[in-house]
Amino acid sequence: MDAQVKKAADLDVLVVGAGFSGLYILHELVKRNYKVHLFDDGEGPGGTWDKNHYPGARVDSEVWVYQYTDPALWKDYYFTEKFPGWRELKSYFNYVADKWGIRPYMTFKTRVVGATFDETTGVWHVRTSDGQNLTARYLVLGMGSTTQPVTPSFPGAETFKGQSYHSARWPRDGVSMKGKRVAVIGTGASGVQIIQEASREADHLTVFQRTPNLALPMGQEKYTREEYDKIKQTFQPVMERTKQTFAGFAYDLIYKPWKEMSADERQQIMRFNWDQKGFTFWLAAPADLFFDEECNRAHYNFWRDETRKLIKKEHLVEVLAPTEPPHPFGTKRPCLQQWYFDLYNQDNVDLVNLKATPIERITEKGIVSGGKEHEVDIIVYAIGFDTCTGAISAVDIKDARGRTVGDLWKEQSLTYLGKAVPGYPNLLYTYALQSPSAFVNGPTGAELEGDWVVKFIENMDKMGVRRFEASRDAAEAWGKRCHDLGEMSLFVKAKSWYMAANVPGKRPEIQPFIGGQPAYRAALYEEMDKGFPNFVLVKKHADEMLAECFLLCQ
């Protein structure tokens, strides 16, 4: 018997990332007695909620859908807000880790820096930032979609003498903006949240906007324990409902064609959804919102007219809520605002329209835009993330030819089901390229994808598979399906992170699977039900099976 076969891998499964996906997969594998360990470079469980703690950071999904569906968790845990902030979410993840008893299976402040698959032994050799070298039969990446920040590329950024921060790398002990002149570059979700808080603390706030955010009213609520107990009575059916809807929320798109609706019906739908607040106006709209320009324009006009009621400074109306849409409504991810549009009515807030006066450079004292220098004490770069590909590409994961996943994805967005990459055996991932990613409510998607990943691994073991790899033909077909869905939609008409447009030099194309949760679930389980026809499966040798039996009997 080969000596290499005798040595068991250090782990059955090595999981990277301690967000919703990683914790869920870890918990399910521990329950099944797999030898599994999770690594994360953060300070504790939470994923994006461990890393993102800038002022105002909070979720934009309602709390009853933004948590695990395990009754053992939600029955005894109390949130205080409809849309919780990062502190409550961080506390929740620590509660989950302790309640599920998975803390001993996790290592933090440790980054997985590289991995290479050994064809001889059929295991991954994984390197970590603290010098560990581990072997694992399966490598599972749950690193998230919005975890790799885009680096500021403004000329002169390094010369600024004040304080500067990326929203995704905010100091853990906080930053005082009281009495300071603050500049925020970017008006995406994190930008909107930071801007809201800065407007109440800074002596003066200057917002640098490239594209107006078509933000929707949040409708925040606070709960006593008694009020939250009453809400809990709806959790079970609501959580079951989220598994069936397009985007994993408790509400769903309307599938009646826009053209078959009367004018009154259209107005009633838009008014009702607007009044419900949250993402209802977006994700409970007619499905034609994403495909039909007439439907989309009607929704934009409704948003514009409602939003303009909040803006008192005449010269800002056209900048914040322009007559003509900057892009089709909802094809850039809207965020939820609380007092975002109101704050521009304050005397201590200025808005710089970067379409008219682009940033020329950063100086020692501030930001030059349109020939004017804006002197500030603090610069906040709220410029987003390298979504869908950035986190995985940052790890040195090599195929047999020494090419990394990141190098492959620079050439071609090649995945099968948004779960596996041809050329990289025994590797699975969640919440990234060509999966629904952030197009489905986070924990709903995490449980859907996590369940499939765990069942996949179980199936491989039951079938005696030592090596699996997605076929290239299947990956090409899946990529075409993702691309074709994008081309049918209005998403391709917006320069958004859905289209990779926020990262300089990145190939512009649709990154997530936008076909919705039911279609994605069907694709995943069709593959499983048919016995994985689009994977190349290599069975274990007899001596390997004997070795495993021997080791299990020790």
BADO-187895 format. One line per field, with one value per residue (C-alpha): z, y, x; residue in one letter. Coordinates in nm, 4 decimals. Layout:
<sites>
zz = [Z;...]
yy = [Y;...]
xx = [X;...]
rest = [A;...]
</sites>
This chain:
<sites>
zz = [0.0000;-0.1011;0.1972;0.0794;0.0934;0.4503;0.5764;0.6240;0.5378;0.8318;0.7559;0.5588;0.4833;0.5255;0.5209;0.4577;0.5810;0.8937;0.7536;0.7064;0.4549;0.6342;0.9758;0.8304;0.6353;0.9344;1.1614;0.9183;0.8687;1.2427;1.2918;1.0384;1.2198;0.9470;1.0453;0.9594;1.0509;0.9494;0.9044;0.8873;0.8900;1.1063;1.4816;1.5253;1.3529;1.1359;0.7998;0.6600;0.9992;1.1658;0.9061;0.8350;1.1360;0.9846;1.1228;1.0361;0.9030;0.9099;0.7114;0.4589;0.4958;0.7578;1.0717;1.0424;0.7176;0.8058;1.0399;1.0300;1.0128;1.2929;1.5622;1.8331;1.7418;1.6753;1.9521;2.2242;2.0538;2.0599;1.8114;1.8923;1.5395;1.2174;1.0337;1.2871;1.2959;1.2868;1.6647;1.7049;1.4097;1.5445;1.8778;1.6937;1.5185;1.8492;1.9923;1.6949;1.7344;2.1015;2.0581;1.7798;1.9693;1.6701;1.8215;1.8818;1.5070;1.4082;1.3948;1.3561;1.2681;1.0225;0.6476;0.3965;0.1596;-0.0878;-0.1849;-0.4327;-0.5217;-0.5015;-0.7740;-0.6228;-0.2853;-0.3901;-0.1248;-0.1066;0.0486;0.2175;0.3535;0.6159;0.7166;1.0498;0.8789;0.8991;0.6193;0.6212;0.3986;0.3301;0.1011;0.0228;0.0132;0.0627;0.0144;0.1831;0.1603;0.0552;-0.2299;-0.0608;0.1337;-0.1015;-0.1096;-0.4185;-0.3613;-0.4046;-0.7252;-0.7100;-0.7942;-0.4859;-0.2338;-0.0483;0.0031;0.2122;0.5609;0.7319;0.8203;0.5406;0.5609;0.3332;0.4526;0.4559;0.6737;0.9449;1.2691;1.5333;1.7980;1.5753;1.4296;1.5787;1.3166;1.5686;1.4739;1.1619;0.7933;0.6359;0.2727;0.1596;-0.1894;-0.3121;-0.2635;-0.2699;0.0269;0.2636;0.1434;0.2123;0.5619;0.6492;0.5009;0.7171;1.0355;0.9338;0.8652;1.2349;1.3715;1.1341;1.1395;0.7608;0.5218;0.1502;-0.0499;-0.3824;-0.5970;-0.9319;-0.9736;-0.7661;-0.5416;-0.6130;-0.2440;-0.1004;0.2375;0.5032;0.7479;1.0516;1.3672;1.7210;1.9334;2.3003;2.4021;2.4199;2.0703;1.9326;2.0918;1.9019;1.5755;1.6421;1.6035;1.2277;1.1901;1.0963;0.7982;0.6896;0.6889;0.4872;0.2428;0.1832;0.0409;-0.2426;-0.3538;-0.6284;-0.3998;-0.0703;0.0961;0.2477;-0.0518;-0.4174;-0.7665;-0.9501;-1.2634;-1.4362;-1.7432;-1.7086;-2.0448;-1.9213;-1.6257;-1.6302;-1.5437;-1.2093;-1.1269;-1.2035;-0.9803;-0.6978;-0.7067;-0.7016;-0.4281;-0.2106;-0.2493;-0.1812;0.1360;0.2621;0.2583;0.2528;-0.0711;-0.1459;-0.4192;-0.5856;-0.5143;-0.4936;-0.8176;-1.1439;-1.2773;-1.5921;-1.3929;-1.4975;-1.8618;-1.9822;-2.0325;-1.9966;-1.6619;-1.5466;-1.6447;-1.4651;-1.1459;-1.1868;-1.2360;-0.9236;-0.7230;-0.8604;-0.7800;-0.4254;-0.3572;-0.4837;-0.2091;0.0406;-0.1332;-0.0429;-0.2186;-0.5774;-0.7236;-0.5841;-0.7150;-1.0583;-0.9129;-0.6548;-0.8409;-1.2075;-1.4579;-1.6777;-1.5024;-1.4641;-1.5309;-1.5360;-1.1921;-0.9792;-1.2101;-0.9654;-0.6204;-0.4357;-0.0705;0.2121;0.3483;0.6685;0.6369;0.3371;0.1161;0.4081;0.5155;0.1959;0.3244;0.6034;0.5748;0.6751;0.3835;0.0275;-0.2714;-0.5486;-0.8761;-1.0153;-1.3532;-1.3952;-1.1967;-1.1670;-0.8988;-1.0414;-0.7509;-0.3757;-0.2114;0.1315;0.2373;0.0550;-0.2796;-0.6064;-0.8198;-1.1155;-1.0402;-0.6836;-0.3755;-0.0964;0.2241;0.4657;0.7756;0.6973;0.3647;0.3553;0.0490;0.0143;-0.3250;-0.2827;-0.3406;-0.6070;-0.5889;-0.6881;-0.7859;-0.5628;-0.2423;-0.4087;-0.6608;-0.3738;-0.2600;-0.4403;-0.5385;-0.8194;-1.0739;-1.2065;-1.4448;-1.1684;-1.2826;-1.0090;-1.0047;-1.0241;-1.3428;-1.4982;-1.4150;-1.5683;-1.8949;-1.8643;-1.6065;-1.5902;-1.3245;-1.3093;-1.1166;-0.9395;-0.7201;-0.8880;-1.1258;-1.4015;-1.3360;-0.9582;-0.8207;-0.4854;-0.4497;-0.3896;-0.3110;-0.2186;-0.2706;-0.5516;-0.9314;-1.1221;-0.8063;-0.7027;-0.4658;-0.3254;-0.5584;-0.2952;0.0729;0.2484;0.4988;0.2629;-0.0047;0.2516;0.3617;0.0044;-0.1152;0.2098;0.2109;-0.1447;-0.0722;0.2307;0.0428;-0.2478;-0.0179;0.1424;-0.1989;-0.3089;-0.0012;-0.0385;-0.4030;-0.3142;-0.5152;-0.4481;-0.7012;-0.8622;-1.1140;-1.3061;-1.6794;-1.8939;-2.1352;-1.8480;-1.7191;-2.0639;-2.0846;-1.7365;-1.8212;-2.1385;-1.9393;-1.6956;-1.9833;-2.1829;-1.8812;-1.8389;-2.2057;-2.1921;-1.8985;-1.8365;-1.6078;-1.8965;-1.9356;-1.5966;-1.4934;-1.1675;-0.9613;-1.0967;-1.4268;-1.2670;-1.3742;-1.0362;-1.0647;-1.3034;-1.5749;-1.4867;-1.7751;-1.7954;-1.7829;-1.5578;-1.2519;-1.0465;-1.1632;-1.1951;-1.2709;-0.9150;-0.6261;-0.7548;-1.0870;-0.9126;-0.6663;-0.9570;-1.1400;-0.8317;-0.7505;-1.1092;-1.1161;-0.7889;-0.8741;-1.2021;-1.0280;-1.1149;-1.4921;-1.5416;-1.3050;-1.3858;-1.0946;-1.0162;-0.7766;-0.4980;-0.5507;-0.3523;-0.1489;-0.0559;0.0674;0.2694;0.4189;0.5201;0.6828;0.8664;0.9952;1.1034;1.3068;1.4973]
yy = [0.0000;0.3414;0.5248;0.8466;0.6811;0.5657;0.9210;1.0681;1.4319;1.6705;1.7604;1.6276;1.9825;2.3179;2.6096;2.9699;3.2529;3.2985;3.4760;3.3271;3.0650;2.9560;2.9154;2.7281;2.4844;2.4333;2.3595;2.1090;1.9290;1.9125;1.7572;1.4916;1.4189;1.5470;1.6465;2.0147;2.3474;2.7060;2.9921;3.3628;3.6681;3.8667;3.8968;3.6729;3.5298;3.7537;3.7856;4.1254;4.2212;4.1592;4.3666;4.6465;4.8691;5.2146;5.4701;5.3733;5.0257;4.8217;4.5586;4.6439;4.3207;4.2986;4.1237;3.8373;3.7275;3.8308;3.5445;3.1681;2.9687;2.7307;2.7727;2.6952;3.0274;3.2697;3.1561;3.2802;3.5727;3.9323;4.2055;4.5609;4.7011;4.6057;4.6739;4.5962;4.7730;4.6054;4.5847;4.3800;4.1609;4.1018;4.0013;3.7701;3.5846;3.5304;3.3966;3.1593;3.0316;2.9517;2.8140;2.5811;2.4864;2.5490;2.7902;2.5140;2.4470;2.8008;2.9963;3.3757;3.6425;3.3871;3.4233;3.1399;3.2680;2.9829;2.6316;2.3709;2.0429;1.7312;1.4907;1.2037;1.2078;1.3771;1.6497;2.0248;2.1638;2.4862;2.7622;3.0124;3.3527;3.2195;2.9625;2.6547;2.3986;2.1820;1.9160;1.8752;1.6515;1.9333;2.3089;2.5196;2.8964;3.1027;3.4338;3.6525;3.8917;4.2266;4.1632;4.2712;4.6535;4.8540;5.0439;5.4240;5.5268;5.9051;6.0881;6.2278;6.0221;5.9369;6.3057;6.3899;6.5067;6.4462;6.1228;5.8934;5.5669;5.3137;5.2373;4.8658;4.9099;5.1383;5.1497;4.9245;5.1935;5.4355;5.7776;6.1020;6.3388;6.5940;6.9428;6.8132;6.8898;6.5553;6.4465;6.1272;5.9985;5.7628;5.7313;5.3568;5.1754;5.2302;5.5879;5.6676;5.5204;5.7063;6.0316;6.0128;5.9782;6.2345;6.4921;6.4833;6.4995;6.6796;7.0552;7.0447;6.7579;6.7496;6.4614;6.3699;6.2001;6.0340;5.8732;5.9557;5.6729;5.5779;5.5034;5.3848;5.4767;5.2279;5.2479;5.1675;5.0473;4.9801;4.6958;4.6193;4.2537;4.2294;4.3729;4.1425;3.8396;3.9243;3.9508;3.6138;3.4461;3.5097;3.3906;3.0262;3.0884;3.3944;3.2035;2.9213;3.1793;3.3209;2.9857;3.0191;3.3817;3.5332;3.7254;3.5387;3.7964;3.7494;3.9313;3.8434;3.9865;4.0168;3.8041;3.9578;4.1406;4.5181;4.5622;4.3697;4.6040;4.9051;5.2471;5.2351;4.8901;5.0057;5.3104;5.1072;4.8590;5.1297;5.3277;5.0209;4.9017;5.2485;5.2837;4.9452;5.0851;4.8721;4.6865;4.6238;4.8909;4.7052;4.3352;4.3147;4.5091;4.3556;4.1285;4.3416;4.6060;4.4300;4.3731;4.6227;4.9816;5.1245;4.9507;5.0533;5.4176;5.4357;5.3137;5.5597;5.8486;5.7451;5.7253;6.0612;6.2438;6.1053;6.1754;6.5317;6.6117;6.5722;6.8062;7.1752;7.3214;7.3828;7.3480;6.9929;6.8548;6.7672;6.6299;6.3990;6.3034;6.3928;6.4222;6.1546;5.8321;5.7899;5.4196;5.1878;5.1776;4.8809;4.7725;4.9285;4.7945;5.0554;5.1093;5.2006;5.5528;5.7100;6.0810;6.0768;6.3207;6.5418;6.5983;6.7911;7.0625;7.1365;7.4383;7.2325;6.9869;7.0407;6.8095;6.7961;6.6494;6.4502;6.4136;6.7905;6.8411;6.5178;6.4711;6.5828;6.4954;6.4677;6.7256;6.7673;6.9690;6.8054;6.7251;6.9194;6.8932;7.1139;7.3348;7.4007;7.2677;7.1442;7.1551;6.8773;6.7017;6.3525;6.1724;5.8656;5.6431;5.4720;5.3277;4.9720;4.6233;4.3957;4.1878;3.8279;3.7557;3.9729;3.7697;3.4362;3.5923;3.7385;3.3872;3.2017;2.8970;2.7163;2.4544;2.1833;2.4336;2.6857;2.9227;3.0835;3.1108;3.4876;3.4542;3.2283;3.4703;3.7583;3.5643;3.4193;3.4027;3.0256;2.8392;2.5639;2.6575;2.9290;2.6483;2.4887;2.5941;2.3645;2.2802;2.3097;1.9678;1.9162;2.2867;2.4456;2.8015;3.0071;3.3600;3.4607;3.4587;3.3266;3.2340;3.4632;3.6339;3.9559;3.9237;3.6965;3.7808;3.6795;3.4103;3.2662;3.2194;3.0932;2.8129;2.7219;2.7083;2.5654;2.2762;2.1865;2.2041;1.9749;1.7275;1.7331;1.6370;1.3650;1.2270;1.2225;1.0199;0.7790;0.7229;0.6604;0.9613;1.0768;1.3590;1.5663;1.8442;2.0408;1.9833;2.2758;2.2257;2.2510;2.5631;2.7219;2.6467;2.7893;3.1027;3.1431;3.1055;3.3777;3.6010;3.5482;3.6313;3.9510;4.0458;3.9925;4.2310;4.6007;4.5301;4.5636;4.9278;5.0291;5.0753;4.8849;4.6331;4.3746;4.4447;4.4801;4.8455;4.9747;4.8124;4.9827;4.7422;4.4669;4.3043;4.4471;4.1639;4.0376;3.8765;3.7171;3.4719;3.6976;3.4293;3.4243;3.1805;2.9246;2.8841;2.8565;2.5988;2.3979;2.4031;2.2909;2.0012;1.8897;1.8289;1.6380;1.4364;1.3204;1.1958;1.4850;1.4291;1.7558;1.6634;1.4368;1.1904;0.9751;0.6876;0.5890;0.3056;-0.0115;0.0547;0.4017;0.2571;-0.0037;0.2666;0.4691;0.1663;0.0967;0.4526;0.4581;0.1427;0.2886]
xx = [0.0000;0.1381;0.2841;0.1202;-0.2190;-0.1662;-0.1452;-0.4902;-0.5511;-0.5427;-0.9040;-1.1948;-1.3076;-1.1379;-1.3816;-1.2765;-1.4993;-1.7117;-2.0158;-2.3621;-2.2434;-1.9289;-2.0903;-2.3863;-2.1683;-1.9390;-2.2351;-2.3868;-2.0537;-1.9849;-2.3297;-2.2302;-1.9017;-1.6742;-1.3242;-1.3637;-1.2105;-1.2849;-1.0391;-1.1200;-0.8964;-1.1395;-1.1502;-1.4535;-1.7600;-1.9717;-1.8000;-1.8957;-2.0428;-1.7090;-1.5257;-1.7749;-1.8275;-1.8262;-2.0759;-2.4314;-2.3473;-2.6673;-2.8475;-3.1172;-3.3165;-3.5907;-3.4699;-3.7194;-3.5546;-3.1990;-3.1166;-3.0863;-3.4093;-3.3031;-3.5751;-3.3192;-3.1594;-3.4435;-3.6750;-3.4391;-3.2648;-3.3898;-3.3093;-3.4129;-3.4538;-3.6269;-3.3000;-3.0236;-2.6906;-2.3512;-2.3136;-2.6317;-2.5407;-2.1918;-2.3462;-2.5858;-2.3035;-2.1252;-2.4513;-2.4830;-2.1271;-2.1885;-2.5410;-2.4295;-2.1129;-1.8885;-1.6376;-1.3759;-1.3768;-1.2815;-0.9568;-0.9614;-0.7046;-0.5693;-0.5932;-0.5764;-0.3086;-0.2781;-0.3791;-0.2561;-0.4251;-0.2063;-0.3169;-0.1194;-0.2906;-0.6135;-0.5942;-0.5529;-0.2350;-0.3414;-0.1153;-0.2243;-0.0901;0.0370;0.2607;0.0401;0.0460;-0.2653;-0.4139;-0.7841;-0.9844;-1.2265;-1.1778;-1.4933;-1.4783;-1.7498;-1.5693;-1.8589;-1.9146;-1.8502;-1.5313;-1.2498;-1.2461;-1.1580;-0.8330;-0.8535;-0.6767;-0.7006;-0.3760;-0.2086;-0.4085;-0.0894;-0.0051;-0.3122;-0.2066;-0.5386;-0.7150;-0.8349;-1.0283;-1.1914;-1.5419;-1.4606;-1.1511;-1.2855;-1.0815;-1.2355;-1.2142;-1.4059;-1.3349;-1.4609;-1.5991;-1.7166;-1.6038;-1.4261;-1.4549;-1.5424;-1.5441;-1.7179;-1.6365;-1.9065;-2.2792;-2.3361;-2.4884;-2.1954;-2.1579;-2.5230;-2.5007;-2.1806;-2.3103;-2.6221;-2.4167;-2.1544;-2.4256;-2.5180;-2.1649;-1.9299;-1.8804;-1.9046;-1.9717;-1.8870;-2.0317;-1.8704;-2.1328;-2.0697;-2.4133;-2.7218;-2.8352;-3.1959;-3.2376;-3.5665;-3.7218;-3.6122;-3.9005;-3.6877;-3.8638;-3.7459;-3.8843;-3.9281;-3.8993;-4.2763;-4.3171;-4.0491;-4.2184;-4.5358;-4.3426;-4.1779;-4.5163;-4.4874;-4.1274;-4.1888;-4.4208;-4.2240;-3.8957;-4.0533;-4.1845;-3.8374;-3.7248;-3.9754;-3.9488;-3.7360;-3.4995;-3.5410;-3.7652;-4.1098;-4.2612;-4.2244;-4.2316;-4.5633;-4.5649;-4.8664;-4.7305;-4.7149;-4.8851;-5.1894;-5.2414;-5.4702;-5.3324;-5.5141;-5.3732;-5.0204;-5.0549;-5.2092;-4.9201;-4.6548;-4.8272;-4.8829;-4.5240;-4.3837;-4.5863;-4.4633;-4.1070;-3.7921;-3.7169;-4.0849;-4.0932;-3.8027;-3.8511;-4.2296;-4.2696;-4.3881;-4.1130;-4.1205;-3.9340;-3.6113;-3.7049;-3.9662;-3.8489;-4.1992;-4.2507;-3.9056;-3.9519;-4.2864;-4.1185;-3.8333;-4.0754;-4.2660;-3.9411;-3.8234;-4.1448;-4.1654;-3.7991;-3.8116;-4.0627;-3.7753;-3.5265;-3.5641;-3.2582;-3.3637;-3.0147;-2.9857;-3.3145;-3.1796;-2.8542;-3.0135;-3.3333;-3.2820;-3.5635;-3.4056;-3.2985;-2.9208;-2.9789;-3.2801;-3.4375;-3.3255;-3.0432;-2.8015;-2.8737;-3.0806;-3.0047;-3.2388;-3.2170;-3.3476;-3.2668;-3.0334;-3.2242;-3.3267;-2.9672;-2.8908;-3.1239;-2.8737;-2.6433;-2.3372;-2.3709;-2.2473;-2.2818;-2.0222;-2.1490;-1.8567;-2.0244;-1.9854;-1.6636;-1.4610;-1.1965;-0.8634;-0.6357;-0.5966;-0.3703;-0.2178;-0.5209;-0.8108;-0.9694;-0.9479;-1.2608;-1.3460;-1.0472;-1.1643;-0.9873;-1.2150;-1.0112;-1.1067;-0.9781;-1.1105;-1.1573;-1.3805;-1.3466;-1.6850;-1.5961;-1.7150;-1.5840;-1.4433;-1.7591;-1.8196;-1.4563;-1.2359;-1.2213;-1.1454;-0.9063;-0.7040;-0.6086;-0.3285;-0.5362;-0.3546;-0.4507;-0.2174;-0.0553;0.0093;-0.2630;-0.4712;-0.8485;-0.8023;-0.5944;-0.8576;-1.1395;-0.9483;-0.9600;-1.3102;-1.5884;-1.5897;-1.7874;-2.0436;-2.3585;-2.1611;-2.0279;-1.7264;-1.4482;-1.3120;-0.9487;-0.9817;-1.0825;-1.2556;-1.3225;-1.6628;-1.7635;-2.0698;-2.2002;-1.9664;-1.9344;-2.2405;-2.4276;-2.7161;-2.4712;-2.6170;-2.9146;-3.0724;-3.1215;-2.7975;-2.9001;-3.1620;-2.8972;-2.6470;-2.8777;-2.9744;-2.6147;-2.4811;-2.7283;-2.6304;-2.2568;-2.2907;-2.5123;-2.2665;-1.9785;-2.1898;-2.2759;-1.9134;-1.8208;-2.1107;-2.0183;-1.6528;-1.5316;-1.1767;-1.1736;-1.4465;-1.4195;-1.6821;-1.6613;-1.5559;-1.8452;-2.0948;-1.9224;-1.9317;-2.3050;-2.3699;-2.1746;-2.3812;-2.7011;-2.5893;-2.4797;-2.8006;-3.0161;-2.8197;-2.8551;-3.2328;-3.2572;-3.2037;-2.9074;-2.6626;-2.7670;-2.6269;-2.2661;-2.2998;-2.1073;-2.3517;-2.1713;-1.8234;-1.8195;-1.6968;-1.3517;-1.1066;-0.9935;-1.2396;-1.4241;-1.7790;-2.0334;-2.3081;-2.1494;-2.4290;-2.6938;-3.0004;-3.2597;-3.3897;-3.3798;-3.6379;-3.4571;-3.1208;-3.2497;-3.3922;-3.0575;-2.8650;-3.0929;-3.1398;-2.7650;-2.7793;-3.0905;-2.9366;-2.6217;-2.3875;-2.3594;-2.1700;-1.8890;-1.5968;-1.5881;-1.2855;-1.3506;-1.1145;-0.8690;-0.9178;-0.6015;-0.7295;-1.0559;-0.8664;-0.6481;-0.9508;-1.1104;-0.7853;-0.7620;-1.1257;-1.0691;-0.7725]
rest = [M;D;A;Q;V;K;K;A;A;D;L;D;V;L;V;V;G;A;G;F;S;G;L;Y;I;L;H;E;L;V;K;R;N;Y;K;V;H;L;F;D;D;G;E;G;P;G;G;T;W;D;K;N;H;Y;P;G;A;R;V;D;S;E;V;W;V;Y;Q;Y;T;D;P;A;L;W;K;D;Y;Y;F;T;E;K;F;P;G;W;R;E;L;K;S;Y;F;N;Y;V;A;D;K;W;G;I;R;P;Y;M;T;F;K;T;R;V;V;G;A;T;F;D;E;T;T;G;V;W;H;V;R;T;S;D;G;Q;N;L;T;A;R;Y;L;V;L;G;M;G;S;T;T;Q;P;V;T;P;S;F;P;G;A;E;T;F;K;G;Q;S;Y;H;S;A;R;W;P;R;D;G;V;S;M;K;G;K;R;V;A;V;I;G;T;G;A;S;G;V;Q;I;I;Q;E;A;S;R;E;A;D;H;L;T;V;F;Q;R;T;P;N;L;A;L;P;M;G;Q;E;K;Y;T;R;E;E;Y;D;K;I;K;Q;T;F;Q;P;V;M;E;R;T;K;Q;T;F;A;G;F;A;Y;D;L;I;Y;K;P;W;K;E;M;S;A;D;E;R;Q;Q;I;M;R;F;N;W;D;Q;K;G;F;T;F;W;L;A;A;P;A;D;L;F;F;D;E;E;C;N;R;A;H;Y;N;F;W;R;D;E;T;R;K;L;I;K;K;E;H;L;V;E;V;L;A;P;T;E;P;P;H;P;F;G;T;K;R;P;C;L;Q;Q;W;Y;F;D;L;Y;N;Q;D;N;V;D;L;V;N;L;K;A;T;P;I;E;R;I;T;E;K;G;I;V;S;G;G;K;E;H;E;V;D;I;I;V;Y;A;I;G;F;D;T;C;T;G;A;I;S;A;V;D;I;K;D;A;R;G;R;T;V;G;D;L;W;K;E;Q;S;L;T;Y;L;G;K;A;V;P;G;Y;P;N;L;L;Y;T;Y;A;L;Q;S;P;S;A;F;V;N;G;P;T;G;A;E;L;E;G;D;W;V;V;K;F;I;E;N;M;D;K;M;G;V;R;R;F;E;A;S;R;D;A;A;E;A;W;G;K;R;C;H;D;L;G;E;M;S;L;F;V;K;A;K;S;W;Y;M;A;A;N;V;P;G;K;R;P;E;I;Q;P;F;I;G;G;Q;P;A;Y;R;A;A;L;Y;E;E;M;D;K;G;F;P;N;F;V;L;V;K;K;H;A;D;E;M;L;A;E;C;F;L;L;C;Q]
</sites>
